[in-house]
Amino acid sequence: MKGSMYDTLLELPLFQGLTKENITSIIEKVKMGFHTFEHKQNIALQGDKCNSLIFILDGNVAITSTDEKYNFRIEEQISGPYIIEPYSLFGMHTKYHASYSAIDEVETLNIDKSYILTNLCKYEIFNLNYLNIISNRAQSANIKLWNSHIGCTKEKLMNFLTLRCLTTSGKKTLTITMEDLASLIDDTRINVSRALNEFQEMGILTLGRKKITIEDMAALIKEVRK
């Protein structure tokens, strides 16, 4: 791992603002698990119990979200530093909402939930950072939900993706039939097909059999909002 433990922890959003003395105390008191994952190894699986915070320190990770009820799957990628679902650690549904696997060599830091409650929560800045992360996600989700079925077909397609993707940039792959997608965004198959084909002509996405590949989600969002 590059750099000192202190520098590594300070790169993580939950630890930003803590002093060197705070970090030293945390290292001494809190049990931390450092792991290395090779290509295609699973880091966390959708539906598994979330019992710890997992920090992606370095490397690229594939994220797969599967909805069995509505028969679709979304695949995306993220790079470290990144925290895996901090919102799944507490609340009524403490299970991962997606699966995470290594694309290349990935380094992670795991901190058990019990150590967070007994040690890390004693630091006001840690609690504030955690609350900000959870609040920002809740506020963002509320805005997306409010607009989920508003606008033209292209806007509804964008809202469907942004509501379900963990990030609004990078490559996304949606596996779904045209009929199911049209039903989920409350539109017609013809309108959905026309909108997707227009995006394809612009080079924003590629259509395949039951598959839509978006090379850069930010480009699609920019096109719809301009």
ZAMARGU-4260 file (C-alpha; in steps of 0.2 Angstrom, whole numbers, plus 5000, padded with zeros to 4 digits):
<rodrens>
0) 5000/5000/5000 | 5007/5017/4995 | 5011/5030/5008 | 5008/5029/5027 | 4993/5023/5035
5) 4989/5040/5041 | 4989/5047/5023 | 4979/5032/5017 | 4965/5035/5029 | 4965/5054/5026
10) 4960/5050/5008 | 4944/5042/5014 | 4929/5054/5015 | 4924/5047/5032 | 4941/5051/5040
15) 4944/5069/5032 | 4946/5082/5045 | 4953/5071/5059 | 4970/5075/5066 | 4986/5064/5065
20) 4983/5061/5084 | 4965/5055/5080 | 4971/5043/5067 | 4985/5036/5077 | 4972/5033/5091
25) 4960/5024/5079 | 4974/5013/5072 | 4978/5008/5090 | 4961/5004/5095 | 4951/4999/5080
30) 4953/4982/5072 | 4955/4985/5053 | 4956/4971/5040 | 4966/4975/5025 | 4963/4963/5010
35) 4969/4961/4992 | 4957/4955/4979 | 4962/4948/4962 | 4953/4949/4945 | 4935/4943/4946
40) 4936/4939/4965 | 4920/4944/4974 | 4921/4958/4987 | 4903/4959/4993 | 4887/4950/4986
45) 4870/4957/4983 | 4859/4951/4997 | 4873/4947/5009 | 4872/4955/5027 | 4882/4971/5028
50) 4892/4970/5044 | 4906/4981/5041 | 4912/4996/5031 | 4922/4991/5016 | 4933/5005/5009
55) 4940/5003/4991 | 4958/5010/4993 | 4965/5006/4976 | 4959/4997/4960 | 4944/4996/4949
60) 4928/4987/4954 | 4913/4980/4944 | 4896/4983/4952 | 4881/4973/4947 | 4863/4976/4953
65) 4850/4963/4948 | 4831/4966/4950 | 4823/4949/4949 | 4806/4955/4950 | 4807/4967/4935
70) 4820/4956/4926 | 4834/4969/4923 | 4852/4971/4927 | 4864/4986/4928 | 4883/4984/4928
75) 4894/4999/4931 | 4912/5002/4937 | 4920/5013/4950 | 4938/5016/4956 | 4945/5019/4973
80) 4945/5028/4985 | 4926/5023/4987 | 4915/5017/5001 | 4904/5002/4998 | 4886/5006/5003
85) 4889/5015/5020 | 4870/5017/5020 | 4867/4998/5021 | 4876/4997/5038 | 4861/5003/5048
90) 4842/5004/5046 | 4829/4991/5042 | 4837/4983/5027 | 4856/4980/5031 | 4860/4970/5016
95) 4870/4974/5001 | 4860/4981/4986 | 4873/4976/4973 | 4887/4964/4970 | 4905/4970/4970
100) 4920/4961/4961 | 4938/4966/4957 | 4942/4971/4939 | 4960/4971/4942 | 4970/4970/4959
105) 4960/4979/4972 | 4965/4984/4990 | 4952/4986/5003 | 4950/4991/5021 | 4936/4983/5032
110) 4930/4990/5048 | 4918/4980/5058 | 4902/4988/5063 | 4905/4984/5082 | 4921/4994/5081
115) 4912/5009/5072 | 4899/5010/5086 | 4911/5008/5101 | 4926/5018/5094 | 4924/5028/5079
120) 4907/5036/5084 | 4917/5044/5098 | 4924/5056/5085 | 4912/5071/5081 | 4920/5074/5064
125) 4918/5055/5059 | 4899/5056/5064 | 4898/5072/5054 | 4906/5065/5039 | 4895/5049/5040
130) 4879/5060/5042 | 4884/5071/5027 | 4887/5055/5016 | 4870/5048/5021 | 4861/5064/5019
135) 4868/5068/5002 | 4863/5051/4996 | 4845/5053/5003 | 4843/5071/4996 | 4849/5065/4979
140) 4838/5050/4979 | 4823/5061/4983 | 4826/5073/4968 | 4828/5058/4957 | 4812/5050/4963
145) 4802/5066/4961 | 4807/5067/4943 | 4807/5048/4939 | 4792/5049/4927 | 4792/5067/4922
150) 4797/5074/4905 | 4800/5066/4887 | 4806/5048/4884 | 4824/5053/4884 | 4822/5062/4901
155) 4813/5047/4908 | 4827/5035/4902 | 4840/5046/4910 | 4830/5047/4926 | 4828/5028/4926
160) 4847/5025/4925 | 4852/5039/4937 | 4840/5033/4950 | 4847/5015/4949 | 4866/5018/4946
165) 4878/5022/4960 | 4887/5035/4950 | 4882/5047/4936 | 4898/5045/4926 | 4908/5031/4918
170) 4902/5015/4908 | 4885/5007/4912 | 4877/4992/4904 | 4859/4989/4906 | 4852/4971/4902
175) 4833/4972/4899 | 4820/4970/4885 | 4813/4985/4876 | 4796/4980/4882 | 4801/4979/4900
180) 4810/4996/4900 | 4796/5004/4892 | 4784/4998/4905 | 4796/5003/4919 | 4797/5021/4913
185) 4778/5022/4909 | 4781/5025/4890 | 4778/5015/4874 | 4790/5003/4866 | 4790/5014/4850
190) 4795/5029/4859 | 4809/5020/4869 | 4816/5012/4853 | 4816/5029/4844 | 4825/5038/4859
195) 4838/5024/4861 | 4842/5024/4842 | 4844/5042/4842 | 4857/5041/4856 | 4865/5027/4847
200) 4867/5038/4831 | 4875/5051/4842 | 4888/5038/4848 | 4882/5039/4866 | 4877/5021/4868
205) 4877/5004/4859 | 4861/4993/4857 | 4862/4974/4857 | 4851/4960/4861 | 4842/4964/4877
210) 4857/4975/4881 | 4861/4994/4881 | 4879/4999/4884 | 4882/5017/4888 | 4901/5022/4887
215) 4899/5037/4897 | 4884/5041/4908 | 4889/5059/4910 | 4888/5061/4891 | 4870/5055/4890
220) 4865/5066/4905 | 4873/5081/4896 | 4864/5078/4880 | 4847/5076/4888 | 4849/5092/4899
225) 4856/5103/4886
</rodrens>
